[in-house]
Structures are given as C-alpha cells and as structure tokens.
Amino acid sequence: MATLDDSSLNAAMYVYIAISVLLYPYACFVYTGIVNFIMGDDVFVINVFVLLVWRLMIYMLLFLFAIFIAPIGLLYLWYASTKYEF
C-alpha cells in the first residue's frame, strides 16, 4: 500500500491553497448573495469586536471551503451571462 510522504503532502497542501485563492472571490460572491437575499436592507447594531470575530470566522470558512462553494457562483455567473445572449 502506498503512503504519502511529507513532500507530496506539502505539495497537495500548496495546490489546495492555490486553488482556494483563485476560487475565494466566487465563494464570497455566493455568500454575499445569500446574505443579501436573507437580510435585505436590515441593519443590526452590535459590538465591533463581535462583528470582527464573526466576519473573520466566516471568511476563513469561505476560504477553507471555496472549492466546494465557488462552483455555485461560477454556475450562476455562467447562467446569467448566457441568458442574455442573442
């Protein structure tokens, strides 16, 4: 049975990070669209430190799962761009 050594594990980690960096804006696009749909124009007044921790946690999770979330945004952008072609 083949085992992964440290160099191949590091290479896989760097590839995953590079893909996440490229797909992160699309994951943020999906997150922003969902939050705007649910929240609308409502405004909440909360402690700035709580908001900072919340946003940091959300954006870290978006970066971590960008590979799984970003295809939704890419599919939506593809659909929206082909919808208006003649």
C-alpha positions in Angstrom: 0.0 0.0 0.0 1.4 3.4 -1.0 1.9 6.0 1.7 2.1 9.8 1.4 5.4 11.2 2.4 5.9 14.8 3.7 6.9 16.3 0.3 3.8 15.0 -1.5 1.6 16.1 1.4 3.1 19.6 1.3 2.6 19.8 -2.5 -1.0 18.8 -2.1 -1.5 21.5 0.5 0.1 24.1 -1.7 -2.2 23.1 -4.6 -5.2 23.3 -2.4 -4.3 26.7 -1.1 -3.6 28.0 -4.7 -7.0 26.7 -5.9 -8.7 28.2 -2.8 -7.0 31.6 -3.5 -8.3 31.5 -7.1 -11.9 30.5 -6.1 -12.3 32.6 -3.0 -13.8 35.6 -4.7 -16.6 33.4 -6.2 -17.3 31.9 -2.8 -17.6 35.4 -1.3 -20.0 36.2 -4.2 -22.2 33.3 -3.3 -22.1 34.2 0.4 -22.8 37.9 -0.2 -25.7 37.0 -2.5 -27.3 34.6 0.1 -26.8 37.1 3.0 -28.3 39.9 0.9 -31.3 37.8 -0.1 -32.0 36.8 3.5 -31.2 40.0 5.3 -32.2 42.6 2.8 -31.6 46.1 3.9 -31.8 45.4 7.6 -29.2 46.9 9.9 -28.0 45.4 13.1 -26.1 47.4 15.8 -23.7 45.1 17.6 -20.3 45.3 19.2 -17.5 45.9 16.7 -15.3 43.1 18.2 -18.1 40.6 17.9 -18.6 41.6 14.3 -14.9 41.4 13.6 -14.6 37.9 15.1 -17.8 36.8 13.2 -16.5 38.2 9.8 -13.1 36.7 10.4 -14.6 33.3 11.1 -16.9 33.5 8.1 -14.2 34.5 5.7 -11.8 31.8 7.0 -14.6 29.2 6.4 -15.2 30.6 3.0 -11.5 30.3 2.2 -11.4 26.7 3.6 -14.5 25.6 1.6 -14.0 27.8 -1.5 -13.5 24.7 -3.7 -17.0 23.5 -2.8 -18.8 26.8 -2.7 -17.3 28.6 -5.7 -18.8 26.3 -8.4 -22.2 27.5 -7.4 -21.2 31.1 -8.1 -19.4 30.2 -11.3 -22.5 28.3 -12.5 -24.7 31.3 -11.6 -22.4 33.7 -13.5 -22.3 31.3 -16.5 -26.1 31.0 -16.5 -26.6 34.8 -16.1 -24.2 35.6 -18.9 -25.7 33.0 -21.4 -29.2 34.0 -20.5 -28.9 37.4 -22.2 -27.0 36.2 -25.4 -28.8 36.6 -28.7 
